[in-house]
Amino acid sequence: MKDSEFQLLSQRLRRVDFEINKGFKNKSKGIRLKLFPEAEVHKDKKENKAIVIFKLKIFDKKELEKYPFFMNLEIEGVFSWSENVDNIDEYLKINAPAVLMSYLRSIVTQLTVFAGYPPLILPLIDFTKDK
């Protein structure tokens, strides 16, 4: 096994907005999870580095009355790559958000548990497909 030629150098959580719906009553058996992922890529070709900002909204704040909570998170990662990587735009569009999502997944689970809800374990997202 060898290291990938595409690497995450650092990551940091930029934003967490979390609002619970105190009056929420789940009248149905389940709630359909609504995720709104978005990624921004800021590439520096001279340095072979990029900052990728991954944003994830869970449920829609405008429809909070329908859901137990609303969450808006942003995480930033600094990525680098070697000269051998030909398809860097695909790595930055697909791989980078998937890597950053793995960090958000545990944060979302902990926030929901600390708020008194069952643990929310986010599903895997296929970043190769556009909405």
C-alpha positions as CSV (number, residue, x, y, z in Angstrom):
1,M,0.0,0.0,0.0
2,K,1.3,3.5,-0.8
3,D,0.1,7.0,0.1
4,S,-2.2,8.7,-2.4
5,E,-0.9,11.5,-4.5
6,F,-3.9,13.5,-3.3
7,Q,-3.7,14.5,0.3
8,L,-5.6,16.4,3.0
9,L,-3.2,18.7,4.7
10,S,-5.5,20.2,7.3
11,Q,-9.2,20.7,8.1
12,R,-11.2,22.9,10.3
13,L,-14.8,23.4,11.2
14,R,-15.9,26.9,10.0
15,R,-19.6,27.0,11.0
16,V,-22.2,25.2,13.0
17,D,-25.8,26.4,13.3
18,F,-28.1,24.1,15.1
19,E,-31.7,25.0,16.0
20,I,-34.1,22.6,17.6
21,N,-37.9,22.7,17.1
22,K,-39.2,22.5,20.7
23,G,-42.7,22.0,19.6
24,F,-42.0,19.2,17.1
25,K,-44.3,16.2,17.4
26,N,-43.5,13.3,15.1
27,K,-47.0,12.1,14.0
28,S,-45.6,9.7,11.4
29,K,-43.4,6.6,11.8
30,G,-40.4,8.3,10.3
31,I,-38.9,11.5,8.9
32,R,-37.4,11.7,5.5
33,L,-33.9,13.1,5.8
34,K,-33.3,16.2,3.7
35,L,-29.6,17.0,3.0
36,F,-28.4,20.0,1.0
37,P,-24.6,19.5,0.3
38,E,-22.5,22.1,-1.5
39,A,-18.8,22.5,-2.2
40,E,-16.6,25.4,-3.2
41,V,-13.2,24.9,-4.6
42,H,-10.5,27.5,-4.5
43,K,-7.5,26.2,-6.4
44,D,-3.9,27.5,-6.5
45,K,-2.4,25.7,-9.5
46,K,1.1,27.2,-8.9
47,E,1.3,25.5,-5.5
48,N,-0.7,22.4,-6.3
49,K,-3.0,23.2,-3.4
50,A,-6.6,24.0,-3.0
51,I,-9.0,25.0,-0.3
52,V,-12.3,23.1,-0.4
53,I,-15.2,24.4,1.6
54,F,-17.9,21.8,2.1
55,K,-21.3,23.1,3.3
56,L,-24.1,20.8,4.5
57,K,-27.6,21.8,5.5
58,I,-29.8,19.3,7.2
59,F,-33.5,20.1,6.7
60,D,-34.7,23.5,5.6
61,K,-34.8,26.2,8.2
62,K,-37.8,27.8,6.4
63,E,-39.7,24.6,7.1
64,L,-38.5,24.0,10.7
65,E,-42.1,23.4,11.9
66,K,-42.0,20.1,9.9
67,Y,-38.7,18.8,11.4
68,P,-37.1,18.2,14.8
69,F,-34.2,20.5,14.0
70,F,-32.2,22.4,11.5
71,M,-28.5,22.2,11.0
72,N,-26.1,24.2,8.9
73,L,-22.4,23.2,8.9
74,E,-19.3,24.3,7.0
75,I,-15.9,22.6,7.0
76,E,-12.8,23.6,5.2
77,G,-10.0,21.4,4.0
78,V,-6.6,22.2,2.5
79,F,-5.6,19.6,-0.1
80,S,-2.4,19.1,-2.1
81,W,-1.5,16.9,-5.0
82,S,1.5,15.8,-6.9
83,E,2.4,16.6,-10.5
84,N,1.3,13.0,-11.5
85,V,-2.4,13.7,-10.8
86,D,-4.0,14.5,-14.2
87,N,-7.7,14.8,-13.2
88,I,-7.3,17.1,-10.2
89,D,-10.6,18.8,-10.9
90,E,-12.4,15.5,-10.3
91,Y,-10.5,14.9,-7.1
92,L,-11.4,18.3,-5.8
93,K,-15.1,18.0,-6.9
94,I,-15.6,14.4,-5.8
95,N,-13.0,13.1,-3.4
96,A,-12.4,16.3,-1.3
97,P,-16.1,16.7,-0.3
98,A,-16.3,13.0,0.5
99,V,-13.3,13.2,2.8
100,L,-14.7,16.4,4.5
101,M,-18.1,14.7,4.9
102,S,-16.5,12.0,7.0
103,Y,-15.5,14.7,9.5
104,L,-19.0,16.2,9.6
105,R,-20.6,12.8,10.0
106,S,-19.4,12.4,13.6
107,I,-20.2,16.0,14.5
108,V,-23.8,15.6,13.4
109,T,-24.2,12.4,15.3
110,Q,-22.9,14.0,18.5
111,L,-25.0,17.1,18.1
112,T,-28.2,15.1,17.7
113,V,-27.4,13.0,20.7
114,F,-26.5,16.0,22.9
115,A,-29.8,17.6,21.9
116,G,-31.7,14.6,23.1
117,Y,-32.5,13.0,19.8
118,P,-31.6,9.6,18.6
119,P,-28.1,9.6,16.9
120,L,-28.3,10.7,13.3
121,I,-25.8,8.8,11.2
122,L,-25.6,10.5,7.9
123,P,-25.7,8.3,4.8
124,L,-22.9,8.2,2.3
125,I,-23.3,10.6,-0.6
126,D,-22.4,9.9,-4.2
127,F,-20.6,13.1,-5.2
128,T,-20.2,11.9,-8.8
129,K,-23.9,12.7,-9.4
130,D,-25.2,16.2,-9.7
131,K,-28.7,16.9,-8.4
